[in-house]
């Protein structure tokens, strides 16, 4: 019964919403509906409601994209169990190598496929970079004995598809986030309001700062029009792209953090005021924090 609902509801919802992003009006209608459904559901089934919502969000980008996320989910799920059950070290390495290769091949197809195939024929799955890095980290943790393999496939799928994370989210460790997702959270007014504040701040950075800086940069350097401006304006225009990239990336990340916080689920921060760093090394430690942690682990 639950499985039927998990896949029937997303099919219905996709008839009303298409290609949802954090900056279109339809997404906020979707988010409002998601919050109402989540907190009005009995506590024991909220995890299934949120999983259904996450599947529905992904489905708005096209059901065909589920082929990629399904292959990634099944490969990582089965691969981790085989790694844990296999006693032979060479066989463990073979399973790890095979599973990681499948992930990397799919990622390379999406990122580099347009160099070899018609760009219009390339399917670009939503969030493939984020969930590829996450599941590779999960497989490596199971291989090194840092993590136990997940036996519940729905729980593992939920970790991959959780909708605030899949589009702009951080690269999360499996166990801490998966356990939080499956807890089912009571409504907390202060936490909900705090999440909304983070969302609004992120939207301000994205829509007011980042998108306006793009306009200014294009105006200054478009069609060599910089020759019509003074030195100070040209220098400022040269700095704008870095500020725009930070405001865009961190703004979307803040929106993801905020909406997740409003649902009672905390995600890891990705930025910590990198432009206030005292050295290049400190800058990169503050920029895309979870990616840096992933490489170190």
Residue, then its C-alpha position, 0 to 999 in steps of 0.5 A: x500500500x505504501x509503495x503504491x502511494x509513493x509512486x502514484x502521488x508523484x505522478x499526479x503532482x507532476x501534472x501540476x508542477x514542472x521543473x521546480x527550482x528554488x526561485x520559481x513561484x511554483x516551487x513555493x506552492x509545492x513547498x507550502x503543500x509539502x509543509x502542510x502535508x508533512x505536519x498534518x500527518x501522524x508522526x509515525x508516517x511522516x518519514x513516508x510522507x516526506x519521502x513521497x514529497x521528495x520523489x514528487x519533487x524529483x519527478x517534476x523534472x521528468x520520470x526518465x531521470x529516475x533511471x539514473x537515480x535508480x541505478x545509482x541507488x541500487x548500485x550503492x545499496x547492493x554494493x555496500x551490502x556485498x562489501x560488508x558481507x565479503x570477507x576477501x579483501x580483493x573481492x571487497x576492492x572489486x565490488x567497491x571499484x565496480x560500484x564507484x565506476x558505475x557512478x563515475x561513468x554516469x557522472x562523466x556521461x552527463x558532464x562530458x557527454x555533449x563533447x561526443x554526442x548531440x547536446x540535446x540528447x543528453x539527459x541531465x539528472x537532477x542533483x547527480x553531482x551531489x548524490x554521486x559524491x555522497x554515495x561514493x563516500x558512503x561506499x568508501x566508509x563501508x569498505x573502511x569499516x567506518x559505516x554499516x551498510x543500510x539494509x532498508x532500501x527505502x531509507x537509503x533512497x530517502x537519503x539520496x532523494x531528500x528534496x531540499x538537498x538534491x538540488x543545491x544541498x551539501x554532501x552529507x554523511x549517510x548515517x547522521x542524515x538518514x537517521x534524522x530523516x527517518x525519525x519523524x519530527x514534531x512541529x517546533x515553532x521556533x525552529x520553523x521560524x528560524x528556518x524561514x529566516x534562513x530561507x529569506x536570507x538565502x533568497x535575498x542573496x540569490x535574487x537581489x544580490x547575485x542576479x543583480x550583479x550579473x546584470x551589472x557585470x554584463x552591462x560593464x563588459x558586454x560588447x566591450x562597453x567597459x571602454x565607456x566607464x571609468x577605472x573604478x567601475x571596471x575594477x568593481x566589475x572585475x570583482x563582481x563575478x566572484x561575489x556573484x558566484x558566492x551569493x548565488x551558490x551560498x544563497x541557494x544553499x541557505x534556502x536548502x538549509x532553511x527549508x530543511x530546518x523548517x521541517x525539523x531536519x538539520x543539514x550541514x553548512x557549506x559556507x562560512x564567510x570565505x571572503x573574511x579568510x586571512x589566507x588562501x588555505x583558510x578560504x578553501x576551508x570556508x568555501x564548500x565545506x562539505x566537499x572539502x571534508x569529503x576529499x579529506x575523508 
